[in-house]
Amino acid sequence: MAGAPAGYRTFSAGEVLTAANVQTYLQDQVISVFANEAAANAALAAPAEGQFRILNDTDSFQRYTGSAWVDAGGASVGFEQTFLLMGA
């Protein structure tokens, strides 16, 4: 991700999708999946604050704070917490 996130965009039917739109709204804002932390760090040399990634070896879903990757939820949350978070 180069710079600050662009935000959400709704495209209109028939609108021309430019290369810049693909880069800004699709490619740069996708959640990347990596085999492990070493592979993620090699590929994401300059992460942007708010960027997310998934690490398959630890089933981790992480968010970049601007200075560090922190867990954003996932495997460490048990059934009871997930059930309560869903509002049931």
C-alpha positions, -999 to +999 in steps of 0.1 A: +000+000+000+015+033-010+004+060+013-029+064+032-059+042+023-082+058-003-114+047+015-144+030+001-157+035-034-189+024-051-185+020-089-214+029-112-227+004-138-209+010-170-181+030-155-147+025-169-124+007-145-089+024-148-056+009-139-053+035-111-087+023-097-076-013-097-044-004-079-060+019-054-093+003-045-086-034-052-050-044-051-038-021-024-067-029-001-069-066-003-059-088+027-027-106+019-022-142+029+013-156+037+027-190+048+045-174+078+058-142+093+091-144+075+074-146+041+050-117+051+079-095+062+098-101+030+068-092+009+055-063+030+087-043+034+068-010+039+034-017+054+008+011+058-010+018+091-043-001+091-031-027+066-041-063+074-025-097+068-031-134+075-004-159+085-013-195+077+012-212+100-003-196+132-038-189+118-032-152+127-052-122+115-031-091+121-033-053+117-004-030+113-005-001+138+021+020+121+049+006+141+041-031+147+018-060+136-007-069+163-033-096+164-067-085+152-087-116+162-090-151+149-077-184+163-071-171+199-108-163+203-128-191+217-164-202+210-179-184+239-163-150+229-172-155+193-208-163+202-211-133+224-195-110+199-221-120+173-248-107+196-265-140+203 
